[in-house]
Amino acid sequence: MAVPISQMWTVASYIVKQKVSGNKHYPLVLMLEPLFRCNLACAGCGKIQYPAHILKRELTPEQCWKAAEECGAPMVSIPGGEPLLHPRIVEIVEGLVARKKYVYCCTNALLLKEKLEAGWFKPSKYLTFSVHMDGSEEHHDFAVCRDGTFKTAVEGIRLAVKMGFRVTTNTTLFQGADPNAVREFFDEMMALGVEGMMVSPGYAYPKAPDQKSFMQEREKVNSFFRMLMSNRKKHWKFNQGPMFLEFLMGKRDFECTPWGMPTYNIFGWQKPCYLLQDGYVDSYRELIETTEWKNYGRASGNTACQQCMVHCGYETTANDYTFGSFRGMFDTVKAMMSSSYVDPEAAKMLAEEAKKPHGPLVQLGISVPGKTQAKAESSDRQLVGAP
């Protein structure tokens, strides 16, 4: 795993402390959304669908710090919207770092180079820029509905790495993704010098405007990730625990931990998780004590939870398994020692995938001769007026 030992120790000791104290509903990562405003209009994002008066709203640094203290999680992820659009994002980050929170500032990196050159941030072991990269250039630009974004993000990543910042990538994979192309993308990101990569299947949460592009059916997701993550190259590094990656590959069966990554944004504490919006409450304690947790997760039978395999619901479960028992620690160490996951059958499946066309248009049965799928799809979106 590409996680510093100090951070691993902080997380491990925190989880053990929670287990010893008998606290079942403990948070691992605070999902802090200081604004919903963004400089992109991705088809898979529901945040930008809010009306203008909502998109203008922002959390103050004081509200952000209070939420972190109230929650108590050792890590804080700052998604959005685009956090770098917040005029006081430096104050927010510096305040969290001063509280020794491990901060992941999630950004599309369109402004990253500009802000770093202006001296907005200082390198720290507590600060990581988590850059959203949805595959290689043509696939990424299609996913975010704007040409040129990949190159701009790469420039930001290169500068951040050069300046000594911790940098990871965060990749959401959609229906029609090509596992061979994604493996090549992993090579590209490692060549940039990033600390590690995060990867997760997309989930068709209710507010997302494009419901058809998300991966569906767990068995198919498991098959895809088995091809993707088996027979790994030695230089690949992931900023995720091996138990969660094994879950995606179908090697482990975990239940969702919806309280593991609580969300705080301009509306308050979001019930029950980052992806579902079943109301808001004013305090973290109220979130934990008033949410009917038995109504969420696959085992609950809730139809909204059946196909979800996203890290915000399952990575806490995987980490709890790792640090919550000797068996979990043994399985994790074993996975780290034999991380290549040699699988001849998965290699054959991957070779067969290389012969097939990929992309959302293919899923719809549309043939586009003479163009790569991503370029054809990008053209198609521009024709219908997508940003």
BELNOR-V215557 format. One line per field, one symbol per residue. psi: psi as a letter, one per 40 degrees, with the letter a starting at -180 (. if undefined). burial: # if it has 16 or more other C-alpha atoms within 10 Angstrom, else .. A space follows every 10 residues. Layout:
psi=???
burial=???
This chain:
psi=ighidddddd dddddddddd eehdgiidhh hhgeieiiei gidehedeei idddeeiiii dddddddddd deieihhgab ahdeehefdd ddddddddef hhhhhhieed eddddddefd ihiieehhhh hhhfaidddd dddefhiedd dddddddddd ddeeihhiih hhhiheihdd dddddddddd deeidiiiii iihgidehdg deeihihddd ddddddddei fiidehhhfi idddddddee eihiiigded gihhaeeahh headdigfii ididddddde hgdeeiiddd ehdeedehfi dededddddd ddeeiddddd dddddddged ghgddddddd ddddeiiiid dddefhhgie iidddddddd dddeei.
burial=##....#... ##.##..##. .....##### ########.# ########.. ...##..### #.###.##.. ########## ######..## #######... ########## ###....... #...###### ########## #######.## .###.##.## #...###### #########. ###.##..## ..######## #####.###. ..####.#.. ##.####### ##...##### ########## ...#.##### ######.### ######...# #..#..##.. #.#..###.. ...####### ########## ####...##. ##..#...#. .....##..# ..#...#### #......... ..######.. #......
